[in-house]
Amino acid sequence: MNKKYKEEVLVLFGRRVAELRLDKKLSLRELAKECDLDNSKINKIEKGKINVQFYTVLELAGALKVHPKELFDFEHEWKEEAFM
């Protein structure tokens, strides 16, 4: 998979996490505590700096009280060529 495409999607995922966190009026610290993660890791996720494991997606969804699919509810252009 194309590295640039992966980075773009990570940024969009992170923005979605931040959007949901702010909608729930949670601070980075509060979300981190709910997920049993460091504040810095949540910050990196929201900035699209790190890839997250599936279990982390589940932790985020649980802490934000949303279905995991809600974390992926963002607009992006599907690029088949990114997988070639």
C-alpha positions as CSV (number, residue, x, y, z in Angstrom):
1,M,0.0,0.0,0.0
2,N,1.2,3.5,-0.8
3,K,2.8,5.2,2.2
4,K,1.3,8.6,1.5
5,Y,-2.2,7.2,1.3
6,K,-1.7,5.4,4.6
7,E,-0.5,8.6,6.2
8,E,-3.5,10.6,4.9
9,V,-5.9,8.0,6.3
10,L,-4.2,8.1,9.7
11,V,-4.6,11.8,9.8
12,L,-8.3,11.6,9.0
13,F,-8.7,8.9,11.6
14,G,-7.0,11.1,14.2
15,R,-9.1,14.1,13.3
16,R,-12.2,11.9,13.8
17,V,-11.1,10.8,17.2
18,A,-10.4,14.4,18.2
19,E,-13.8,15.4,16.9
20,L,-15.6,12.8,18.9
21,R,-13.6,13.6,22.0
22,L,-14.4,17.2,21.8
23,D,-18.1,16.4,21.1
24,K,-18.1,14.4,24.4
25,K,-16.3,17.3,26.1
26,L,-13.4,15.1,27.1
27,S,-9.9,16.4,27.6
28,L,-6.9,14.4,26.2
29,R,-6.1,13.4,29.8
30,E,-9.6,12.1,30.4
31,L,-9.7,10.1,27.2
32,A,-6.3,8.7,27.9
33,K,-7.3,7.7,31.4
34,E,-10.5,5.9,30.1
35,C,-8.4,4.0,27.5
36,D,-5.5,3.3,30.0
37,L,-3.1,5.1,27.6
38,D,-0.6,7.9,28.0
39,N,-1.8,11.5,27.1
40,S,1.0,11.6,24.5
41,K,-0.3,8.5,22.7
42,I,-3.7,10.0,22.4
43,N,-2.1,13.2,21.1
44,K,-0.1,11.3,18.5
45,I,-3.2,9.3,17.4
46,E,-5.2,12.6,17.0
47,K,-2.4,14.1,14.9
48,G,-2.1,10.9,12.7
49,K,1.5,10.3,13.8
50,I,1.1,6.7,14.8
51,N,-0.8,3.6,13.6
52,V,-3.1,2.1,16.2
53,Q,-3.8,-1.5,17.0
54,F,-7.2,-2.9,16.7
55,Y,-7.5,-3.2,20.5
56,T,-6.8,0.5,20.8
57,V,-9.6,1.2,18.4
58,L,-11.9,-0.8,20.6
59,E,-10.6,1.1,23.7
60,L,-11.2,4.5,22.0
61,A,-14.7,3.5,20.9
62,G,-15.6,2.3,24.4
63,A,-14.2,5.4,26.1
64,L,-16.0,7.7,23.6
65,K,-19.2,5.5,23.9
66,V,-19.5,5.0,20.2
67,H,-19.6,2.0,17.9
68,P,-16.0,1.3,16.5
69,K,-17.3,2.0,13.0
70,E,-18.0,5.6,14.1
71,L,-14.2,6.2,14.4
72,F,-13.9,5.5,10.7
73,D,-16.8,7.8,9.7
74,F,-14.8,10.4,7.8
75,E,-14.7,11.4,4.1
76,H,-11.8,10.3,2.0
77,E,-11.2,9.3,-1.6
78,W,-10.7,5.6,-2.0
79,K,-7.6,5.2,-4.2
80,E,-7.3,1.7,-5.7
81,E,-3.9,2.6,-7.1
82,A,-2.6,3.0,-3.5
83,F,-2.8,-0.8,-3.2
84,M,-0.9,-1.6,-6.4
